[in-house]
Amino acid sequence: MIAYIKVPVLISLLAAFACLAADADSVVIGKVVGVAEGDVITVRVDACEIQSPQLRKEITQLRENVTPQLLKKVTVRLYGIDCPEKKQAFGQRAKKFTSDLVLEKKVKVVKRGGGRQGIIIGEVLIDNNRSLNKELLKAGLAWWDEKNAKDNLELENLQDEARKAGIGLWSDTEPVAPWEFKPSPSLRTLVPFP
């Protein structure tokens, strides 16, 4: 059986895909519809601003037929930070903090790159262009991601300020970074079932 797609729908889908796959400095605008962890959110894309003049021209020609319903939801991993895992100390607090600031609200995501499986790596801007990424660091609910944002001294300084003030996860005597965290095995893995 052959599936047929109407040309306007196909053009809309191509425009949406091109918008999301655009250059790293593109801006995705949309509403946050989910918070998986403190540093991972889901955004329903409403629009996209593309910095590349050539790509912007091509998308503008295609975008005339794009409606928000045809644009997809994207997963966004916050650039330059790493929040505690859900089962880790301060993991739920980081998730709640993020939810309180962005859930069901419109945001801008400044793309800093792409991750695995189509995940966008970006800085999430909320009201008055405040950075969610930086707010999490200030609140002591995230580590500066030295590996992927090694040249970002502002993020490093925000982490150092929170650490010195003993805020959030820095109030713990021995905070464990998410990349070192290994949850204890559940009873299920320890007790074999007949």
C-alpha positions in Angstrom: 0.0 0.0 0.0 1.4 3.4 -1.0 0.8 6.3 1.3 0.3 9.7 -0.3 1.1 13.0 1.4 -0.4 16.3 0.2 2.3 18.6 -1.1 1.6 21.4 1.5 1.9 18.9 4.3 5.2 17.6 2.9 6.6 21.1 2.5 5.6 22.0 6.0 7.3 18.9 7.4 10.4 19.6 5.5 10.5 23.2 6.7 10.0 22.0 10.3 12.8 19.5 10.0 15.2 22.0 8.4 14.4 24.5 11.1 15.4 22.0 13.8 18.4 20.7 12.0 19.7 24.3 11.2 23.0 25.7 12.2 24.1 25.7 15.8 23.3 29.4 16.4 19.6 29.0 15.5 16.9 29.9 17.9 14.0 27.6 18.5 10.9 29.2 20.1 8.2 27.2 21.7 6.3 26.2 24.8 7.7 23.8 27.3 5.4 20.8 27.6 7.6 18.5 29.7 10.4 18.4 32.2 12.3 15.0 32.4 15.1 16.2 34.6 16.5 19.5 35.8 18.5 19.8 32.6 16.2 18.0 30.1 13.0 19.6 28.8 10.6 19.0 26.0 9.6 22.0 23.8 6.7 22.1 21.3 8.2 24.2 18.6 6.3 27.2 17.4 9.0 29.0 15.3 12.6 29.0 14.5 15.0 31.8 13.8 17.9 30.7 11.6 21.2 32.7 11.5 22.5 31.3 8.2 21.2 33.7 5.4 21.0 30.9 2.7 19.2 28.5 4.9 16.9 31.3 6.2 15.9 32.1 2.6 15.1 28.5 1.8 13.1 28.0 5.0 11.2 31.2 4.6 10.1 30.0 1.2 8.9 26.7 2.7 7.5 28.0 5.9 4.5 29.8 4.4 2.6 26.5 4.7 3.9 25.6 8.2 1.4 25.6 11.1 2.4 25.0 14.7 0.5 21.7 14.8 2.8 20.3 12.1 6.0 21.3 13.9 7.3 18.7 16.3 8.2 18.5 19.9 11.9 18.5 20.6 14.0 17.4 23.5 16.4 20.0 24.8 19.4 19.2 26.9 20.7 22.4 28.7 24.1 23.5 27.5 27.0 23.8 29.8 25.5 22.3 32.9 24.7 18.9 34.4 22.0 18.5 37.0 21.8 15.7 39.5 20.1 12.5 38.3 16.4 12.0 39.4 17.4 9.4 42.1 20.4 11.4 43.2 20.4 14.0 46.1 18.9 17.2 44.8 17.8 15.6 41.5 14.1 16.1 42.3 14.7 19.6 43.6 16.5 20.5 40.3 13.5 19.1 38.3 11.0 21.0 40.4 13.1 24.2 40.0 13.1 23.8 36.3 9.4 23.0 36.2 8.5 26.0 38.3 10.4 28.3 35.9 9.5 27.0 32.5 6.7 24.3 32.4 3.8 25.5 30.2 5.7 28.7 29.4 7.1 30.0 26.2 10.9 29.9 25.9 13.7 30.6 23.4 16.3 27.9 22.9 19.6 29.1 21.5 21.1 26.0 19.9 24.7 25.3 20.9 24.8 22.0 19.0 23.0 18.7 18.6 23.2 15.6 20.7 22.4 12.0 20.1 19.0 11.0 18.7 18.0 14.5 17.6 18.3 16.1 21.0 19.1 19.8 20.9 21.8 21.1 23.1 21.0 24.7 24.0 20.7 27.6 26.3 17.1 28.1 27.4 16.0 31.7 27.8 13.0 32.6 29.9 11.4 35.9 30.7 13.6 39.0 30.2 16.2 36.7 28.5 17.2 35.1 31.8 19.1 31.9 31.2 17.6 28.8 32.8 21.0 27.2 32.6 22.6 29.9 34.7 19.7 30.1 37.2 20.2 26.4 37.9 23.9 27.0 38.6 23.2 30.0 40.8 20.7 28.0 42.8 23.3 25.3 43.3 21.3 22.7 41.5 23.7 21.9 38.7 27.4 21.4 38.0 29.3 23.3 35.3 29.9 20.8 32.4 33.6 21.3 32.2 33.9 18.7 29.4 31.5 20.3 26.9 31.7 24.0 28.0 35.3 24.2 29.1 35.8 27.7 27.7 32.6 29.2 29.4 34.1 31.0 32.4 30.8 32.6 33.3 29.3 29.1 34.0 32.4 28.2 36.0 32.2 31.3 38.1 28.5 30.8 38.8 29.3 27.3 40.1 32.1 28.6 42.2 29.9 31.3 43.8 27.2 28.7 44.6 29.8 26.3 46.0 31.4 29.0 48.2 27.9 30.0 49.5 27.0 26.4 50.3 23.8 26.6 48.2 21.8 23.6 47.0 23.9 20.5 46.3 26.9 22.4 47.7 25.4 22.2 51.1 26.1 18.5 51.0 29.4 17.5 52.7 30.4 15.4 49.7 28.3 16.2 46.6 28.6 13.5 43.9 28.6 14.7 40.3 26.0 13.1 38.1 28.6 11.5 35.8 30.0 9.7 38.9 26.6 8.7 40.4 25.7 5.1 40.4 22.3 4.3 42.0 22.2 1.4 44.4 20.8 -1.7 42.8 17.1 -2.5 43.4 16.1 -5.6 45.3 14.8 -7.0 42.1 18.3 -7.3 40.7 19.5 -8.9 43.9 16.8 -11.5 44.5 16.2 -14.0 41.6 12.6 -14.8 40.8 11.5 -18.4 40.4 
